[in-house]
Amino acid sequence: MIATQHQAAGGGIAGGRKNLQLLIQLRWIAVVGQITTIAAVSLVFGY
């Protein structure tokens, strides 16, 4: 029963790998956004 719930929720190994890739991609998007924000504030406010 636990294995069935796990497979339904994550789709097995392929689903887990897809989830991990999505999380990594989202993290890089966040990093780029933070760097862009820091650069914009630095240019606009002169910090």
Residue pairs with C-beta under 8 A, 6 or more apart in sequence:
10 16
10 19
11 18
41 47
